[in-house]
Amino acid sequence: MVNVPQDEAVNFQYDIVTVIQNKEITKETLKEFSTKVKEHIIKECVGDSLAITGMKGMLKVHWHADEPEEVLEVLKQHGKILSHDVEDMKEQYEIYKAKQKQNE
């Protein structure tokens, strides 16, 4: 069960998950490459909940923001975009609140 406060629970509108491909990402360079991407996102984009995971040749970046295009432009500078998924968290929250109201 998720415990969501009754006030505004979403800081940023979109949940963004992007996978990039780059041959420079190896077992040895993964941490350094991830840090470089993280610092670039934080410098250029407004948002929260940044999480980066990776493996040889790929990074998966999770970010909450109001401007999905900003993070996409940053990530294009670090590799080829394999996937870019954007979900509207405010819409999801409104659906959640409506269901909770129905259950009262």
C-alpha positions as CSV (number, residue, x, y, z in Angstrom):
1,M,0.0,0.0,0.0
2,V,1.4,3.4,-1.0
3,N,0.9,6.2,1.5
4,V,0.4,9.4,-0.4
5,P,-0.2,12.7,1.4
6,Q,-3.5,14.5,0.7
7,D,-1.7,17.6,-0.5
8,E,0.2,17.8,-3.8
9,A,2.4,14.7,-3.9
10,V,4.1,15.4,-7.2
11,N,7.0,17.9,-7.4
12,F,7.5,17.5,-11.2
13,Q,5.1,16.5,-13.9
14,Y,7.0,13.9,-15.8
15,D,8.7,10.6,-15.0
16,I,11.4,10.2,-17.6
17,V,13.3,7.0,-18.3
18,T,15.9,7.0,-21.1
19,V,18.3,4.4,-22.2
20,I,21.4,5.5,-24.0
21,Q,24.1,3.4,-25.8
22,N,27.8,4.3,-25.9
23,K,30.7,2.0,-26.7
24,E,32.8,4.0,-24.2
25,I,30.9,2.5,-21.3
26,T,32.8,-0.5,-20.0
27,K,33.0,-2.2,-16.7
28,E,36.0,-0.1,-15.9
29,T,34.5,3.3,-17.0
30,L,30.9,2.8,-15.9
31,K,31.2,4.7,-12.6
32,E,33.1,7.6,-14.1
33,F,30.8,7.8,-17.2
34,S,27.7,7.7,-14.9
35,T,29.1,10.5,-12.7
36,K,29.8,12.6,-15.8
37,V,26.2,12.2,-17.1
38,K,24.8,12.8,-13.6
39,E,26.7,16.1,-13.2
40,H,25.6,17.2,-16.7
41,I,22.0,16.5,-16.0
42,I,22.1,18.3,-12.6
43,K,23.8,21.3,-14.2
44,E,21.5,21.7,-17.2
45,C,18.1,20.4,-16.0
46,V,15.6,21.1,-13.3
47,G,14.2,18.0,-11.6
48,D,14.6,15.4,-8.9
49,S,14.8,11.7,-8.2
50,L,17.8,11.1,-10.5
51,A,18.8,7.4,-10.7
52,I,21.4,6.0,-13.2
53,T,22.2,2.4,-13.7
54,G,24.3,0.8,-16.4
55,M,26.1,-2.0,-17.9
56,K,28.6,-2.5,-20.7
57,G,27.6,-0.1,-23.5
58,M,24.5,1.2,-21.9
59,L,23.1,3.6,-19.3
60,K,19.5,3.8,-18.0
61,V,18.6,7.2,-16.6
62,H,15.6,8.0,-14.5
63,W,14.6,11.6,-13.8
64,H,11.5,13.6,-12.7
65,A,11.1,17.0,-14.5
66,D,8.7,19.4,-16.1
67,E,10.7,19.5,-19.4
68,P,11.5,16.0,-20.7
69,E,13.1,17.6,-23.8
70,E,15.9,19.1,-21.6
71,V,17.1,15.8,-20.3
72,L,16.8,14.2,-23.7
73,E,19.0,16.9,-25.2
74,V,21.6,16.4,-22.5
75,L,21.6,12.6,-22.9
76,K,22.0,12.9,-26.7
77,Q,25.4,14.4,-26.0
78,H,26.5,11.2,-24.1
79,G,25.3,8.5,-26.5
80,K,22.7,7.1,-28.9
81,I,19.1,7.2,-27.5
82,L,17.7,3.6,-27.5
83,S,14.5,4.5,-25.7
84,H,12.9,7.5,-24.1
85,D,9.7,7.0,-22.1
86,V,7.8,9.8,-20.5
87,E,4.8,9.4,-18.1
88,D,2.6,12.1,-16.7
89,M,2.8,11.7,-12.9
90,K,0.3,14.5,-12.2
91,E,-2.2,12.7,-14.3
92,Q,-1.4,9.5,-12.5
93,Y,-1.8,11.2,-9.2
94,E,-5.2,12.6,-10.2
95,I,-6.4,9.1,-11.2
96,Y,-5.1,7.8,-7.8
97,K,-7.0,10.5,-5.9
98,A,-10.2,9.8,-7.8
99,K,-10.0,6.1,-7.0
100,Q,-9.3,6.9,-3.4
101,K,-12.4,9.1,-3.3
102,Q,-14.5,6.3,-4.9
103,N,-13.3,3.9,-2.1
104,E,-14.4,6.3,0.7
